[in-house]
Amino acid sequence: MKKILLGVTGGIAAYKAANFTSLLKKRGYEVKIIMTENATKIITPLTLETLSKNPVCVDMWHEKAHYEVEHISLAHWADVVVILPATYNIVGKIANGIADDMLSTVIAATNKPVFFALAMNVQMYENPILYENIEKLKKYHYHFIEAAEGMLACQDVGKGKLEKEEDVIWEIESYFLAQTLEGKLKNKKVLITGGPTEEAIDPIRYLSNRSSGKMAYALAKAAVAAGAKVSLISGPTHLEKPRRLQEFVSIRGAREMYQEVESRFETCDIFVSCSAVADYRPKEYSPIKIKKKEGDLRIDLERNPDILLEMGKRKSHQILVGFAAETNDIEENAQRKLEKKNLDYIVANDSKTMNQEVNTVSIIKKGGSKLEIQEKAKEELAYDIWKNIL
Protein backbone atom coordinates (compact mmCIF):
# COMPACT_ATOMS: atom_id res chain seq x y z
CA MET A 1 0.00 0.00 0.00
CA LYS A 2 1.43 3.36 -1.04
CA LYS A 3 1.51 6.12 1.57
CA ILE A 4 0.60 9.63 0.47
CA LEU A 5 1.21 12.73 2.54
CA LEU A 6 -1.22 15.42 1.42
CA GLY A 7 -0.43 19.08 2.04
CA VAL A 8 -3.46 21.37 1.89
CA THR A 9 -2.86 25.10 1.56
CA GLY A 10 -5.09 28.16 1.81
CA GLY A 11 -6.14 28.41 -1.83
CA ILE A 12 -9.88 28.41 -2.50
CA ALA A 13 -9.50 24.98 -4.15
CA ALA A 14 -8.65 23.54 -0.72
CA TYR A 15 -12.21 22.22 -0.50
CA LYS A 16 -11.33 19.76 -3.30
CA ALA A 17 -8.90 18.05 -0.93
CA ALA A 18 -11.94 16.23 0.48
CA ASN A 19 -12.80 14.51 -2.78
CA PHE A 20 -9.12 13.94 -3.52
CA THR A 21 -8.67 12.19 -0.16
CA SER A 22 -11.80 10.11 -0.69
CA LEU A 23 -10.61 8.97 -4.14
CA LEU A 24 -7.18 8.03 -2.76
CA LYS A 25 -8.71 5.95 0.01
CA LYS A 26 -11.00 4.15 -2.45
CA ARG A 27 -7.92 3.23 -4.50
CA GLY A 28 -6.27 1.69 -1.45
CA TYR A 29 -3.79 4.43 -0.45
CA GLU A 30 -2.97 5.33 3.13
CA VAL A 31 -3.31 9.09 3.54
CA LYS A 32 -2.01 11.51 6.16
CA ILE A 33 -2.68 15.23 5.90
CA ILE A 34 -0.98 18.47 6.87
CA MET A 35 -2.99 21.68 6.61
CA THR A 36 -1.77 25.24 6.77
CA GLU A 37 -3.55 27.59 9.16
CA ASN A 38 -5.14 29.39 6.20
CA ALA A 39 -6.46 26.10 4.77
CA THR A 40 -8.49 25.53 7.95
CA LYS A 41 -10.45 28.70 7.13
CA ILE A 42 -11.75 27.00 3.97
CA ILE A 43 -12.21 23.37 5.00
CA THR A 44 -12.17 21.95 8.52
CA PRO A 45 -9.53 19.48 9.72
CA LEU A 46 -12.39 17.29 11.01
CA THR A 47 -13.63 16.74 7.46
CA LEU A 48 -10.25 15.51 6.27
CA GLU A 49 -9.65 13.48 9.45
CA THR A 50 -12.94 11.68 8.85
CA LEU A 51 -12.10 10.91 5.23
CA SER A 52 -8.44 9.98 5.76
CA LYS A 53 -9.02 8.06 9.03
CA ASN A 54 -5.90 9.79 10.40
CA PRO A 55 -5.33 12.88 12.58
CA VAL A 56 -4.68 16.05 10.61
CA CYS A 57 -1.60 18.07 11.55
CA VAL A 58 -1.77 21.88 11.52
CA ASP A 59 0.36 23.25 14.35
CA MET A 60 4.05 22.42 14.73
CA TRP A 61 3.81 23.06 18.44
CA HIS A 62 0.76 21.10 19.52
CA GLU A 63 1.27 18.77 22.49
CA LYS A 64 1.85 15.10 21.72
CA ALA A 65 1.25 12.09 23.93
CA HIS A 66 4.76 10.85 23.17
CA TYR A 67 7.99 12.38 22.03
CA GLU A 68 8.38 12.51 18.26
CA VAL A 69 9.97 14.97 15.85
CA GLU A 70 6.82 15.04 13.75
CA HIS A 71 7.99 16.90 10.68
CA ILE A 72 10.82 14.39 10.31
CA SER A 73 8.65 11.35 10.99
CA LEU A 74 6.06 12.45 8.40
CA ALA A 75 8.80 13.15 5.86
CA HIS A 76 10.14 9.61 6.36
CA TRP A 77 6.68 8.00 6.43
CA ALA A 78 5.47 9.16 3.02
CA ASP A 79 6.13 7.49 -0.32
CA VAL A 80 5.11 10.71 -2.04
CA VAL A 81 4.09 14.21 -0.97
CA VAL A 82 1.26 15.97 -2.80
CA ILE A 83 0.52 19.68 -2.34
CA LEU A 84 -3.10 20.38 -3.31
CA PRO A 85 -3.79 23.13 -4.01
CA ALA A 86 -0.27 24.42 -4.64
CA THR A 87 -0.55 28.19 -4.33
CA TYR A 88 1.75 30.98 -5.46
CA ASN A 89 2.76 31.34 -1.83
CA ILE A 90 3.81 27.73 -1.13
CA VAL A 91 5.78 27.47 -4.38
CA GLY A 92 7.60 30.70 -3.53
CA LYS A 93 8.36 29.51 -0.01
CA ILE A 94 9.92 26.23 -1.10
CA ALA A 95 11.83 27.82 -3.98
CA ASN A 96 13.42 30.25 -1.57
CA GLY A 97 14.17 27.85 1.27
CA ILE A 98 11.53 29.11 3.69
CA ALA A 99 10.29 26.57 6.24
CA ASP A 100 8.12 28.50 8.71
CA ASP A 101 5.20 26.11 9.31
CA MET A 102 4.59 22.37 9.45
CA LEU A 103 3.91 21.92 5.73
CA SER A 104 6.88 23.89 4.40
CA THR A 105 9.13 22.25 7.02
CA VAL A 106 8.09 18.73 5.99
CA ILE A 107 8.66 19.55 2.31
CA ALA A 108 12.12 20.84 3.20
CA ALA A 109 12.86 17.70 5.22
CA THR A 110 11.68 15.03 2.77
CA ASN A 111 13.70 13.24 0.13
CA LYS A 112 10.57 11.67 -1.40
CA PRO A 113 8.91 12.83 -4.65
CA VAL A 114 6.94 16.05 -4.16
CA PHE A 115 4.08 16.96 -6.51
CA PHE A 116 2.65 20.49 -6.65
CA ALA A 117 -0.90 20.57 -8.09
CA LEU A 118 -1.02 24.22 -9.09
CA ALA A 119 -4.11 26.38 -8.53
CA MET A 120 -4.34 30.17 -8.28
CA ASN A 121 -5.61 33.33 -9.96
CA VAL A 122 -4.69 33.59 -13.64
CA GLN A 123 -2.59 36.76 -13.10
CA MET A 124 -0.61 34.99 -10.39
CA TYR A 125 -0.24 31.95 -12.62
CA GLU A 126 1.19 34.10 -15.41
CA ASN A 127 3.52 36.02 -13.07
CA PRO A 128 7.13 35.53 -14.26
CA ILE A 129 8.25 35.15 -10.64
CA LEU A 130 6.12 31.98 -10.37
CA TYR A 131 7.62 30.69 -13.61
CA GLU A 132 11.16 31.29 -12.31
CA ASN A 133 10.35 29.54 -9.02
CA ILE A 134 8.88 26.53 -10.82
CA GLU A 135 11.86 26.23 -13.15
CA LYS A 136 14.20 26.47 -10.18
CA LEU A 137 12.37 23.70 -8.32
CA LYS A 138 12.22 21.46 -11.38
CA LYS A 139 16.04 21.49 -11.39
CA TYR A 140 15.83 19.92 -7.93
CA HIS A 141 13.41 17.24 -9.21
CA TYR A 142 10.17 18.62 -7.84
CA HIS A 143 7.12 17.72 -9.95
CA PHE A 144 4.42 20.10 -11.13
CA ILE A 145 0.88 19.36 -12.30
CA GLU A 146 -0.21 22.28 -14.42
CA ALA A 147 -3.46 24.09 -13.74
CA ALA A 148 -6.39 23.77 -16.11
CA GLU A 149 -8.20 26.58 -17.92
CA GLY A 150 -11.69 27.69 -17.01
CA MET A 151 -13.79 30.00 -14.85
CA LEU A 152 -11.91 30.74 -11.63
CA ALA A 153 -13.35 31.54 -8.20
CA CYS A 154 -12.58 35.22 -8.76
CA GLN A 155 -14.71 35.06 -11.95
CA ASP A 156 -11.65 35.53 -14.15
CA VAL A 157 -11.37 33.11 -17.06
CA GLY A 158 -7.98 31.58 -17.80
CA LYS A 159 -5.39 29.13 -16.56
CA GLY A 160 -5.28 28.60 -12.82
CA LYS A 161 -8.01 26.08 -12.09
CA LEU A 162 -6.96 22.98 -10.14
CA GLU A 163 -6.68 19.98 -12.44
CA LYS A 164 -9.34 17.30 -11.95
CA GLU A 165 -8.66 15.23 -8.87
CA GLU A 166 -8.68 12.01 -10.94
CA ASP A 167 -6.00 13.46 -13.25
CA VAL A 168 -3.81 14.45 -10.31
CA ILE A 169 -4.01 10.86 -9.08
CA TRP A 170 -3.14 9.64 -12.58
CA GLU A 171 -0.01 11.80 -12.58
CA ILE A 172 1.09 10.30 -9.27
CA GLU A 173 0.32 6.72 -10.26
CA SER A 174 2.06 7.24 -13.59
CA TYR A 175 5.18 8.33 -11.74
CA PHE A 176 5.19 5.19 -9.57
CA LEU A 177 4.43 2.79 -12.39
CA ALA A 178 6.85 4.41 -14.83
CA GLN A 179 9.69 3.57 -12.47
CA THR A 180 9.11 -0.10 -13.29
CA LEU A 181 9.98 0.57 -16.96
CA GLU A 182 13.42 1.88 -15.98
CA GLY A 183 13.58 4.49 -18.73
CA LYS A 184 13.28 1.94 -21.55
CA LEU A 185 10.59 3.95 -23.34
CA LYS A 186 12.30 7.33 -22.94
CA ASN A 187 12.03 9.26 -26.24
CA LYS A 188 10.92 6.15 -28.17
CA LYS A 189 8.46 6.82 -30.99
CA VAL A 190 5.41 4.71 -30.21
CA LEU A 191 2.49 4.28 -32.61
CA ILE A 192 -0.71 2.83 -31.15
CA THR A 193 -4.07 2.07 -32.74
CA GLY A 194 -7.16 1.67 -30.59
CA GLY A 195 -10.92 1.45 -30.49
CA PRO A 196 -13.27 0.02 -33.10
CA THR A 197 -13.67 1.04 -36.72
CA GLU A 198 -17.00 1.86 -38.34
CA GLU A 199 -17.83 0.74 -41.89
CA ALA A 200 -20.66 2.85 -43.27
CA ILE A 201 -23.68 1.23 -44.92
CA ASP A 202 -25.53 4.50 -45.47
CA PRO A 203 -25.40 7.95 -43.78
CA ILE A 204 -27.03 6.48 -40.65
CA ARG A 205 -25.99 2.84 -40.32
CA TYR A 206 -22.62 1.15 -40.06
CA LEU A 207 -20.90 -2.13 -39.17
CA SER A 208 -18.73 -2.11 -36.07
CA ASN A 209 -17.83 -4.09 -32.92
CA ARG A 210 -17.85 -3.83 -29.13
CA SER A 211 -14.31 -2.56 -28.61
CA SER A 212 -14.18 0.30 -26.09
CA GLY A 213 -10.57 1.39 -26.74
CA LYS A 214 -9.77 1.23 -22.99
CA MET A 215 -6.73 -1.03 -23.36
CA ALA A 216 -5.19 1.07 -26.13
CA TYR A 217 -5.75 4.30 -24.23
CA ALA A 218 -4.20 2.75 -21.10
CA LEU A 219 -1.16 1.67 -23.14
CA ALA A 220 -0.86 5.19 -24.54
CA LYS A 221 -1.09 6.76 -21.07
CA ALA A 222 1.55 4.42 -19.70
CA ALA A 223 3.92 5.06 -22.61
CA VAL A 224 3.53 8.83 -22.22
CA ALA A 225 4.20 8.57 -18.49
CA ALA A 226 7.39 6.61 -19.26
CA GLY A 227 8.66 9.36 -21.56
CA ALA A 228 7.72 8.00 -24.99
CA LYS A 229 6.58 10.14 -27.91
CA VAL A 230 3.17 8.64 -28.54
CA SER A 231 0.91 8.87 -31.56
CA LEU A 232 -2.54 7.38 -30.91
CA ILE A 233 -4.78 6.62 -33.89
CA SER A 234 -8.24 5.97 -32.54
CA GLY A 235 -11.56 4.84 -33.86
CA PRO A 236 -14.74 6.25 -32.29
CA THR A 237 -14.76 5.91 -28.49
CA HIS A 238 -16.32 7.65 -25.49
CA LEU A 239 -12.96 7.96 -23.75
CA GLU A 240 -11.13 11.12 -22.78
CA LYS A 241 -8.02 11.72 -24.88
CA PRO A 242 -4.87 10.80 -22.91
CA ARG A 243 -2.77 13.71 -21.71
CA ARG A 244 0.50 14.82 -23.29
CA LEU A 245 0.26 12.75 -26.46
CA GLN A 246 2.53 13.88 -29.25
CA GLU A 247 -0.32 13.26 -31.66
CA PHE A 248 -3.96 12.13 -31.56
CA VAL A 249 -5.63 11.10 -34.81
CA SER A 250 -9.35 10.37 -34.91
CA ILE A 251 -10.59 8.05 -37.67
CA ARG A 252 -13.72 6.06 -38.49
CA GLY A 253 -13.10 3.41 -41.14
CA ALA A 254 -10.45 0.71 -41.54
CA ARG A 255 -9.08 2.18 -44.77
CA GLU A 256 -8.63 5.55 -43.09
CA MET A 257 -6.79 3.90 -40.19
CA TYR A 258 -4.58 2.02 -42.66
CA GLN A 259 -3.55 5.26 -44.36
CA GLU A 260 -2.72 6.97 -41.05
CA VAL A 261 -0.65 4.00 -39.84
CA GLU A 262 1.14 3.63 -43.18
CA SER A 263 2.24 7.27 -43.21
CA ARG A 264 3.82 6.96 -39.72
CA PHE A 265 5.09 3.40 -39.60
CA GLU A 266 8.52 3.95 -41.12
CA THR A 267 9.60 6.40 -38.41
CA CYS A 268 8.16 4.62 -35.35
CA ASP A 269 10.16 2.40 -33.01
CA ILE A 270 7.24 0.39 -31.67
CA PHE A 271 3.86 -0.28 -33.29
CA VAL A 272 1.06 -1.56 -31.06
CA SER A 273 -2.04 -2.66 -32.96
CA CYS A 274 -4.68 -2.70 -30.23
CA SER A 275 -7.63 -1.60 -32.36
CA ALA A 276 -10.50 -3.90 -33.33
CA VAL A 277 -10.41 -3.25 -37.06
CA ALA A 278 -13.40 -4.41 -39.11
CA ASP A 279 -12.28 -7.19 -41.44
CA TYR A 280 -15.02 -6.39 -43.95
CA ARG A 281 -16.92 -3.36 -45.27
CA PRO A 282 -20.06 -3.00 -47.38
CA LYS A 283 -19.17 -3.37 -51.05
CA GLU A 284 -21.52 -0.54 -51.95
CA TYR A 285 -22.29 2.55 -49.87
CA SER A 286 -25.71 4.14 -50.19
CA PRO A 287 -25.51 7.98 -50.09
CA ILE A 288 -29.13 8.08 -48.90
CA LYS A 289 -30.82 6.17 -46.11
CA ILE A 290 -31.82 2.66 -47.11
CA LYS A 291 -35.57 2.43 -46.59
CA LYS A 292 -37.28 -0.58 -45.10
CA LYS A 293 -38.96 -2.81 -47.67
CA GLU A 294 -40.74 -6.14 -47.79
CA GLY A 295 -38.44 -9.14 -47.56
CA ASP A 296 -34.79 -9.42 -46.54
CA LEU A 297 -31.99 -6.94 -47.11
CA ARG A 298 -28.78 -8.24 -48.65
CA ILE A 299 -25.48 -6.44 -48.06
CA ASP A 300 -22.42 -7.70 -49.94
CA LEU A 301 -19.14 -7.31 -48.06
CA GLU A 302 -15.56 -6.98 -49.25
CA ARG A 303 -12.26 -7.30 -47.40
CA ASN A 304 -10.62 -4.37 -45.67
CA PRO A 305 -6.82 -4.06 -45.74
CA ASP A 306 -5.10 -6.06 -43.00
CA ILE A 307 -3.09 -3.30 -41.31
CA LEU A 308 -0.97 -5.50 -39.08
CA LEU A 309 -0.21 -8.01 -41.84
CA GLU A 310 0.98 -5.25 -44.16
CA MET A 311 3.12 -3.60 -41.48
CA GLY A 312 4.62 -7.01 -40.68
CA LYS A 313 5.79 -7.25 -44.30
CA ARG A 314 7.42 -3.81 -44.09
CA LYS A 315 9.03 -4.23 -40.68
CA SER A 316 12.69 -3.24 -40.50
CA HIS A 317 13.74 -2.00 -37.05
CA GLN A 318 10.28 -1.77 -35.47
CA ILE A 319 8.92 -3.89 -32.63
CA LEU A 320 5.43 -5.09 -33.62
CA VAL A 321 2.84 -5.92 -30.97
CA GLY A 322 -0.58 -7.31 -31.86
CA PHE A 323 -3.70 -8.12 -29.85
CA ALA A 324 -5.99 -11.10 -30.28
CA ALA A 325 -9.45 -11.03 -28.71
CA GLU A 326 -10.87 -14.52 -29.20
CA THR A 327 -13.99 -16.45 -28.22
CA ASN A 328 -12.36 -19.90 -28.36
CA ASP A 329 -8.93 -21.55 -28.66
CA ILE A 330 -7.49 -18.23 -27.55
CA GLU A 331 -3.79 -19.02 -27.40
CA GLU A 332 -3.78 -21.25 -30.49
CA ASN A 333 -5.46 -18.55 -32.59
CA ALA A 334 -3.13 -15.90 -31.18
CA GLN A 335 -0.05 -17.99 -32.00
CA ARG A 336 -1.17 -18.41 -35.62
CA LYS A 337 -1.74 -14.66 -35.88
CA LEU A 338 1.71 -13.91 -34.43
CA GLU A 339 3.42 -16.14 -37.00
CA LYS A 340 1.34 -15.12 -40.00
CA LYS A 341 1.76 -11.40 -39.42
CA ASN A 342 5.47 -11.44 -38.47
CA LEU A 343 4.88 -10.02 -34.99
CA ASP A 344 7.33 -9.83 -32.12
CA TYR A 345 4.63 -10.18 -29.47
CA ILE A 346 0.93 -10.81 -29.30
CA VAL A 347 -1.37 -10.17 -26.34
CA ALA A 348 -4.19 -12.70 -26.22
CA ASN A 349 -7.38 -12.34 -24.22
CA ASP A 350 -10.96 -13.50 -24.06
CA SER A 351 -13.33 -11.26 -26.03
CA LYS A 352 -15.60 -11.14 -22.97
CA THR A 353 -13.32 -8.45 -21.51
CA MET A 354 -14.33 -5.96 -24.21
CA ASN A 355 -15.77 -2.87 -22.52
CA GLN A 356 -14.65 -4.14 -19.09
CA GLU A 357 -12.35 -2.28 -16.70
CA VAL A 358 -10.20 -5.37 -16.07
CA ASN A 359 -8.48 -7.91 -18.28
CA THR A 360 -6.63 -11.23 -18.08
CA VAL A 361 -4.06 -11.76 -20.82
CA SER A 362 -1.33 -14.01 -22.14
CA ILE A 363 1.69 -12.28 -23.68
CA ILE A 364 3.18 -14.59 -26.30
CA LYS A 365 6.63 -13.83 -27.67
CA LYS A 366 8.00 -14.77 -31.06
CA GLY A 367 9.81 -18.03 -30.43
CA GLY A 368 7.16 -19.42 -28.13
CA SER A 369 7.69 -18.09 -24.59
CA LYS A 370 4.52 -17.05 -22.81
CA LEU A 371 3.55 -15.02 -19.76
CA GLU A 372 0.09 -15.06 -18.18
CA ILE A 373 -1.15 -12.04 -16.25
CA GLN A 374 -4.26 -12.61 -14.19
CA GLU A 375 -7.14 -10.18 -13.79
CA LYS A 376 -5.92 -6.61 -13.41
CA ALA A 377 -7.26 -3.13 -14.09
CA LYS A 378 -6.39 -2.21 -17.67
CA GLU A 379 -4.43 0.91 -16.66
CA GLU A 380 -2.25 -1.18 -14.36
CA LEU A 381 -2.04 -4.03 -16.88
CA ALA A 382 -0.69 -1.59 -19.48
CA TYR A 383 2.52 -1.18 -17.47
CA ASP A 384 2.93 -4.95 -17.17
CA ILE A 385 2.55 -5.30 -20.93
CA TRP A 386 5.16 -2.60 -21.61
CA LYS A 387 7.52 -4.06 -19.04
CA ASN A 388 7.37 -7.51 -20.61
CA ILE A 389 7.65 -6.51 -24.25
CA LEU A 390 10.65 -4.31 -23.51
Secondary structure, DSSP 8 states (H G I E B T S, - for coil): --EEEEEE-SSGGGGGHHHHHHHHHHTT-EEEEEE-TTGGGTS-HHHHHHHHTS-EE--TT---SS---HHHHHHHH-SEEEEEEE-HHHHHHHHTT---SHHHHHHHH--S-EEEEE---HHHHT-HHHHHHHHHHHHTT-EEE--EEEE-TTS-EEEEE---HHHHHHHHHHHHHHGGGTTTTTT-EEEEEESB--EESSSS-EE-----SHHHHHHHHHHHHTT-EEEEEE-S-SS---TT-SEEEE--SHHHHHHHHHHHHTT-SEEEE-SB--SEEESS--SS-----SS-----EEE---HHHHHHHH-SS-EEEEEEEESSSHHHHHHHHHHHTT-SEEEEEEGGGTT-SEEEEEEEETTS-EEEEEEEEHHHHHHHHHHHH-
